[in-house]
Amino acid sequence: MKPKHLIIVSLILVLLLAGCVTSGPVKNERVLIKLTDKIFMEEHNPSVRSYHTPGLVENVQYQAIMMLIFSINGVQDVAAIPYQIAVTKSPLFKWDNIQPEVLKILKQ
């Protein structure tokens, strides 16, 4: 290889490596998981899940549902955003025990 080509190849490799280091990780697209015909779930991290449902439109509905979900053993926090309820579980509990209770409340 000629020295000129070697310099160009080396420069390209350095630029590629610099680009990989500075670009950072690519964000994963969030996917809604269908739980029923009208309820979808989005996992934000291992402790937080949002339950989306088009039926939630009134403040009274949000408040009543939030109180019921908050009373489930293992639920640490509940927040309402339009058309969804975000549930945070305690690190000591598993979603296997909490999610069926949340779904039962949201189906009512």
N, C-alpha and C positions, 0 to 999 in steps of 0.2 A: 504494500500500500504506500502511496506517496505521502510525504509528511503533510501536505496540504489537506488531503482527504482524512488523514488521521486527526488533524486538528478540528475539522468540521464534524466528524463523527463524535469526537470527545465533547465538543460544544453542545451538540444535540442531546447527548446523554445527560449532561449537566443540566440543561434546560428542562428536560423531561423529569428528572429527579426533583428539581426545584419546584416544578409545577405540582407534582404529586404531594410534596410536603406542605405546600401552602394552600392547596385547594381544600383540605379538610375532608371529613367524611361526608358522604352523600346521605341526605335525610331519606328515610324510608317513607313511602306513601302509607298513610293510615288507611286501613280497610275496615269497613263496617261488616260485622258478622251478623247474618240474619238469624235471630233467635225464634221469632214467630212471624206471622204475616205482617204485623205492624210494629214490631220491636226489633231494633238493631243495636248491637253493642260494639263499642270501640275501646280497645285497650291502649291506654296512654303509657303506662308502665306497669310493673307487676302489682302495684298497690292501688292503681286508679283505673276505673272503667266508667265510661259514659254509656248510658242507655238512651237511645234516640227513639222517640215515638211521636208521630204527627198528632196524636190525640191530646197531647198536653198543650193547652192554649190559655187556660185561665190561671190567675195567681192562686186562687183558692185550691185548685187541683195540685199545683206545685207544693204548696205548704202542707197539705194533707199527706201527700205522697212522701215528701221529705221527712215528716215526723214518723211515719210508719217505717220507712227504710232505716232511719236513724235508730229505731228501737231494736233492729236486728242485732243479735249478738255477734260482735266482731267488726261492726261498721264503726269507723273512726270519724268520718265526716261525710256530709251530703251537701251538694251545691246544685242549684238550678240555673240553667241557661235555656234560652228559648228552644223548645222542642226536645230538651234532653235533661237528664239528671246525672250528675257525676258523683260516683260513690268511691270513697277511699276506705280501704279495709285496714285493720290493724295488722302489723307484721306477724303476729302470733296466730292469725287465722288464715283459712284457705277459702278461695273462691268457691270451691265445691260445696261448701256449706252455706255461703252467703247468697250466691247468684240465684238458686232456685227460689229463695224467699223474696228476693228483689223482683223476679219475674212474676211471682204470684201477686205481688202488690200492683205491679204495672198492668197486669191483665185485667184487674178489677175495674 
